[in-house]
Amino acid sequence: MNLEEYFARIGYKGSTEKQDLETLTDIFQHHICAVPFENLSIHCGEKITLELEHIYNKIVRKKRGGWCMESNQLLGWVLQGLGYDTSFLGAYVFNPHQNTYATLMTHLMVKVIIDGKAYIVDGGFGVSYQMWQPMELVSGKDQPQVPGIFRFTEKNGVWYLEKTRRKQYVPNQSFSNSDLLEKKECRKVYMFSLEPQTMEDFRFQCTYLQTSPDSLFTKKSICTLQTTDGFRALIGWTLTETTYNYKENMDLVEFVTLEDEEVEKTLKEKFNIILERKLVPSNVKGSYTI
């Protein structure tokens, strides 16, 4: 494992001499535009592990993506290798269909300290809730980014992330009421504490999420990648391409339904992913919005 190979994978050619916010942001943006958030292994009969060497081989050498425990662990390793002050945190993801936060800590992200200020770096959420810049860990401050306005709030030691989006224009009206389409303009994303976590703290969750019939990740095959002006997502057979700020205060959301034979071709063309095993797409309704 080496940093140069990782930088080639994400197309980063900038400097790594300074451990400053500018360098961190540049590396982070290259990462989210090159490494998809995806759970396709589950639907290809592959096992997802927490072992860093396996993750490195999968994402860097095989040019795959991964979910938060893979993508953010790799990102944390990179930042630590560059000399950043990093630690891992764990979050409880909000379920919009149940209108509540999960009871299991399933989301991993990275905390980075620069010049005494704390930032959250999360390259493993995907779709429209993927931050495009490290977020300063301050309560009650609007932090506008290209995807929308992100905001942390803190109450009694618990931190909450929410996002306010623009209006949405959906040309294909047959998808205007899709359960994939987020209906609320302001949406809770997850809650977390500042207690440092280790990979051992996620071992049970890693197994549960890829085996339980109640898990979102066994119900839906997901692949999503940030682009220069938005993001694209393949959920089951539904391909979505979103363009941020297509018109003033409006995002363009384009849906198309793929045939079986189009799925793997689309993964290669739109996400640069070539699978080693046969994918069985899945899209059980509910509990996931873009």
SVG drawing of the C-alpha trace seen along z (x, -y; Angstrom):
<svg xmlns="http://www.w3.org/2000/svg" viewBox="-46 -32 52 47">
<polyline fill="none" stroke="black" stroke-width="0.4" points="0.0,0.0 1.4,-3.4 0.1,-6.9 1.3,-7.5 -0.8,-4.6 -3.8,-6.0 -3.3,-9.5 -3.0,-8.0 -6.3,-6.2 -8.1,-9.5 -6.3,-11.6 -4.7,-13.9 -1.6,-15.7 -1.4,-18.5 1.0,-19.1 1.1,-17.1 3.6,-19.1 1.3,-21.2 -1.3,-19.7 -3.7,-22.5 -7.4,-22.8 -6.8,-23.7 -4.8,-20.5 -7.3,-18.4 -10.2,-19.8 -8.5,-19.2 -7.7,-15.5 -11.2,-15.0 -12.9,-16.3 -10.8,-14.1 -11.7,-11.1 -15.5,-11.6 -15.4,-12.1 -13.3,-9.0 -14.4,-6.5 -18.1,-5.5 -20.2,-5.0 -21.4,-1.4 -22.5,1.9 -22.4,4.0 -20.3,6.7 -23.3,7.7 -25.3,8.3 -22.4,10.1 -21.8,12.7 -18.7,11.0 -17.9,10.4 -17.2,6.9 -14.4,6.8 -12.9,4.1 -9.3,5.2 -7.5,2.1 -5.3,4.1 -8.4,5.7 -10.1,2.3 -7.0,0.8 -6.8,3.6 -10.5,3.3 -10.7,-0.5 -7.2,-1.4 -6.1,1.6 -9.5,2.9 -11.0,-0.6 -14.1,0.3 -15.9,-1.9 -17.2,-1.0 -19.4,-2.0 -18.4,-4.3 -16.4,-1.7 -14.3,-1.1 -14.1,-4.5 -13.6,-6.6 -11.2,-4.1 -9.0,-4.4 -9.3,-8.2 -8.4,-8.3 -5.3,-6.1 -4.3,-8.5 -4.7,-11.6 -2.8,-10.0 0.0,-9.0 0.2,-12.7 0.6,-13.8 -2.9,-15.1 -4.3,-14.7 -7.2,-12.3 -9.6,-10.1 -12.7,-8.0 -16.2,-8.8 -19.4,-6.8 -22.9,-8.0 -26.5,-6.9 -28.2,-7.4 -31.6,-9.0 -34.3,-6.9 -36.8,-9.3 -39.4,-6.6 -39.5,-5.8 -38.8,-9.4 -36.2,-8.3 -32.5,-7.7 -31.1,-4.2 -30.4,-2.5 -27.2,-0.9 -24.1,-3.0 -23.5,-2.1 -21.8,-5.1 -18.1,-5.8 -16.5,-9.2 -13.2,-11.0 -12.5,-13.9 -9.5,-16.1 -7.9,-18.8 -6.1,-21.6 -4.7,-24.6 -6.9,-23.8 -10.1,-23.6 -12.0,-20.3 -13.5,-19.3 -15.7,-16.4 -14.5,-14.6 -17.0,-12.2 -16.5,-10.6 -18.8,-7.7 -22.4,-8.8 -23.2,-9.3 -26.1,-10.8 -27.2,-14.4 -26.1,-14.1 -22.5,-13.7 -20.6,-16.8 -18.2,-18.3 -15.9,-20.0 -14.7,-19.2 -17.2,-20.7 -16.1,-22.7 -17.4,-21.2 -19.4,-24.2 -23.0,-24.2 -25.7,-26.2 -23.7,-27.6 -24.9,-27.3 -22.2,-25.8 -23.2,-26.3 -21.7,-23.9 -22.5,-23.0 -25.0,-20.2 -26.9,-22.6 -26.6,-24.0 -25.2,-21.7 -25.5,-22.4 -24.3,-20.9 -26.2,-21.4 -25.1,-20.2 -27.4,-19.3 -26.1,-17.8 -23.0,-16.4 -24.8,-14.9 -24.2,-16.4 -26.7,-16.4 -26.1,-16.9 -28.9,-18.2 -29.0,-19.4 -31.3,-22.0 -31.7,-21.3 -33.0,-23.3 -36.2,-22.7 -36.2,-19.8 -37.1,-19.6 -38.0,-16.1 -38.6,-16.0 -39.8,-12.4 -43.1,-12.9 -43.6,-9.1 -40.9,-9.4 -42.3,-12.5 -43.6,-10.4 -40.8,-7.9 -39.9,-6.7 -36.3,-7.5 -37.1,-11.2 -36.6,-13.2 -39.8,-15.2 -38.6,-17.4 -36.4,-20.5 -34.6,-20.2 -33.5,-16.7 -31.8,-15.1 -28.8,-13.0 -27.2,-11.5 -26.3,-12.1 -23.0,-11.3 -20.9,-11.9 -17.2,-12.9 -16.1,-9.7 -13.3,-8.2 -14.1,-4.8 -11.9,-2.0 -12.6,0.5 -13.4,3.1 -16.4,0.9 -17.9,1.6 -17.2,5.3 -20.7,6.4 -22.3,3.7 -20.2,4.7 -21.6,8.3 -25.1,7.3 -25.5,4.7 -24.5,7.2 -26.5,10.2 -29.7,9.1 -32.9,9.1 -33.8,5.9 -30.7,4.0 -31.1,1.3 -28.0,2.7 -29.4,6.2 -32.6,4.6 -31.0,2.3 -28.0,2.5 -26.5,-1.0 -23.8,-2.7 -23.4,-6.5 -20.7,-8.9 -20.2,-12.6 -19.6,-14.5 -18.3,-18.0 -21.8,-19.5 -23.9,-17.0 -24.0,-13.2 -25.3,-10.0 -26.7,-7.0 -27.7,-3.5 -30.2,-2.0 -31.4,1.4 -32.3,0.8 -33.0,-3.0 -30.3,-5.4 -30.5,-8.9 -28.4,-11.9 -28.7,-15.1 -27.3,-18.5 -27.0,-21.0 -28.3,-24.5 -29.5,-23.7 -31.6,-26.8 -31.7,-29.4 -32.4,-27.5 -33.3,-24.4 -31.7,-21.0 -32.3,-18.9 -33.1,-15.2 -33.3,-12.8 -34.5,-9.3 -34.3,-6.3 -35.1,-2.6 -32.5,-0.2 -33.0,3.3 -31.0,6.1 -28.4,6.2 -27.8,2.4 -26.9,2.5 -23.3,3.7 -22.6,1.6 -23.9,-1.5 -21.7,-0.7 -18.6,-0.7 -19.6,-3.8 -21.0,-6.0 -19.0,-4.8 -15.9,-3.2 -16.7,0.1 -16.0,3.5 -17.3,6.3 -15.6,9.7 -18.9,11.5 -22.4,11.4 -24.5,8.6 -28.1,9.3 -29.7,5.9 -32.2,5.2 -34.5,2.3 -36.9,3.1 -39.0,-0.1 -38.5,-2.4 -35.8,-3.8 -33.5,-5.4 -33.8,-8.8 -31.7,-10.9"/>
</svg>
